[in-house]
């Protein structure tokens, strides 16, 4: 079982180290084909990738932040992540096949 930390942000990696997380692989981009049942994936992923992680029997922990609007679009330090109450939240995400037209009222 492998613990993956997925982020291209140096501040997020520094935050993870400060938290004492045991990380086996740090990548800036996730190739879901590498994920196996029983793995743990940590990061902020697009929902379709998070769903793929979950469908493969792995656990997904989102790096969640309470980010002020004026901080969007810039690199954050580990200190700033702590100010935004950075935390790991476990999500189980499932893709439900439906066409866009079927989803409309």
Buried (B, 14 or more C-beta within 10 A) or exposed (E): EBBBBBBEBEBBBBBBEEBEBEBEEBBEEBEBEEBEEEBBBBBEBEEEBBBBBBEBEBBBBBBBBEBEEEEEEEEBBBEBBBBBEBBBEEBEBEEEEEEEEEEEE
